[in-house]
Structure formats: C-alpha cells, structure tokens
Amino acid sequence: MFTRETNKLPNMTERQVLHIFTQILLGLKYLHSKGILHRDLKPANIFLSEVQGVAQIGDLGASRAMKAGEDVYNKSQRSTPQYNAIEVQQGMNYSRKSDIYAMGLILYDLCNTNKP
C-alpha cells in the first residue's frame, strides 16, 4: 500500500488505519458482489491518495470472474506468495475466502507501519 505521492507505506494512526481498511473492504465486497476474485491482494496493489485519504484496489491482472453459482476457482495462481492463503500455498482451490485472508495480512501491515 503505497501513496502516489511518496511511493511508500505511510505511518498511520489507528483511526486512519480503520478508515483506509474499511474502504478496502468495501471495494473487495463490491468486486465479490460482481463475482470477481482479485487473487493478488497485497499492499502494493492498494493505492492511497494522501490528499483525499482515498484507498483504491488496483492491478486486477490476476483477477478472475466466477461463474454464477460457483464458489471456488481453479488452482492456477499468479499472486504474491507472502499474501497467499494457506490453501493456495498447498495447491488447493482459490475462493473468496482467499482474498479475505490476504485482507487480514494487509490489516496487519497497516497496523505495523511505525517500525523503526
């Protein structure tokens, strides 16, 4: 998650983390409601505007559209290993839950921006 202005992860207060993370969750909820799995959620694919405090999900190159009634996608994966859900790392099918797992790791990163 980088700002367009500085190209690095900013230090954030708890309130800012909650605001940004909520926006990302709503964006993911929208993608999932349209049957789209992102499959490569990571901080580098979240874009922040420091001026407006807006977060946007980007880089949909690895995303896949799910067919109606389909709950999982095949095993092919091009995402970043550090943000893969355990089932994806083990070669199992990818699902919406895998995107949610990546969101948990993104939240962890957001909460740990004040590293020395």
Secondary structure, 3 states (H helix, E strand, C coil): CEECCCCCCCCCCHHHHHHHHHHHHHHHHHHHHCCEECCCCCHHHEEEECCCCEEEECCCCCCEECCCCCCEECCCCCCCHHHCCHHHHCCCCEEHHHHHHHHHHHHHHHHCCCCC
